Amino acid sequence: MEDKKRYFTTGEFAYLCRVKKQTLFHYDEIGLLSPEIKKENGYRYYSYNQFELFQIIGSFKEIGIPLKEIKLLLKGKTAGTMINLLKEKSIEIENKIKELQQLQTIIQTKVGLAEQAMQTDFSSISLQYLEEEEFMVGEKVLNFPERKYITAISDLIHYAQSHKVDIGYSVGAIFAREQILKKDFYNYRHFYLKIKGGREDMDSHIRPKGLYVVGYQKGEEAEVAYRRIIEFIKNKGLKMGEYAYEDYMINEMMVDDFDNQITKIHLQVQIE
């Protein structure tokens, strides 16, 4: 054998590459990376140059290229084909980074909402000044049957996900004053979603800036929640506004029992 200092046994080469010997055996079996020297007595030796080749294989695996494709690339590679391949993979990686960043935003939003909920006194009612905020809304669903409610919610979620504007909020609901006065507590006007930025092709609703009474509904206790909010409004000498906005703070993602889910209610008010 030529200068032994230039060659490594399978065990030594596996140690250098930080892999098990079985990985090298597999690469040899599929013709991806074979020992440079195979002796009749069964001894196998890898060269230092093959260490660099192993690193290239590892890099290709990291960017999602299957071993069969790597084998073809290594056999027929040229500078031109490698440049094109790496540019293509660079774009794929950039898209994956964007997807992961969006997922990170969604997770951070949900964690933030959950932490806020854990620090909230759900028996409290308060008067708050809110800034203007724009929501993406679906079609008008007033007097819709429940099945169409579900379709409207599904359409909102699908739009947000397919256009990469989902930032982790649950679907909210706009509740008209007329329905509150009639105690028609689950007959919503629109469903809405807080998303990343506005889009020209979406329908939107602007929640106006101003005073809002903020209270909380536990489970299906809508009548109880709104009765307490209306009593608060009367005691403060306020006048009910046009809409209430309902946001889930704790939903089925956080708790199993529907009775423990919490809805945050913002009801517009004016000073009489």
DATAPE-V358820 format. One record per helix or strand. SS is the DSSP state (hx for helix, st for strand). FROM is the first residue (numbers start at 0). TO is the last residue. Records with the same first field share a line. If there is no record, write none. Layout:
SS=FROM-TO ; FROM-TO
This chain:
hx=3-5 ; 9-16 ; 20-28 ; 47-61 ; 66-75 ; 78-117 ; 145-161 ; 176-180 ; 221-234 ; 257-259
st=6-8 ; 36-37 ; 43-46 ; 125-129 ; 132-136 ; 165-165 ; 171-175 ; 189-192 ; 194-194 ; 203-206 ; 209-217 ; 237-249 ; 261-270
